Each structure stands twice: as structure tokens, then as C-alpha cells.
Amino acid sequence: MNEIYRAIEEKIKASGYSGTFTGEEVYNDICDEIEDKENGTYLLLSKKENGDTFTYNVSIFDDDFNLSILKINSGEDEFIINFDE
């Protein structure tokens, strides 16, 4: 799992986002948001304590999920991270 967390962190940092986060927090946030959802593709919003908004574009499968796009809005700044690239 640590490899997944590191990959998430690297992609987000490469976008220029400088807010406080960990790959594990992002991963767990997604898991919490998709709990009890049926298979399909969803846009999920998560507002952080600092006011930043994370919008996840997630496809859910029986035993897995795929985060394809993460959009972070931080004040006037917007960061778009494509995890499929």
C-alpha cells in the first residue's frame, strides 16, 4: 500500500498543489466516499478542514476502484491531476 500512497503524493505534488495531505489520507477519503456505492463512475466531493475541495472522478468495480481524475480547488487556484497518465 505504501507504493500506492507514494504514487498519489507524487502526482499531487507534481501538479503544484502545496497543501497539507498524505497519500494515505487521500486513499482513505476515497474509500470512505465510495462505501456502499454501486458499480459505476462517480464525481465525489470532499471539503478539507482548510477549505480546499477535492473532487474525485472514480470508477467503482466489485472489489476495486479507479481514481482517474482529481481536481483540487484551493482558494483561487485549481489543480487537475490525471492518474490515468
Buried (B, 14 or more C-beta within 10 A) or exposed (E): EEEEBEEBBEBBEEBEBEBEBEBBBBBEBBEEBBEEEEEEEBEBEBEBEEEBEBBBBBBBEEEEBEBBBBBBBBEEEEBEBEBEE
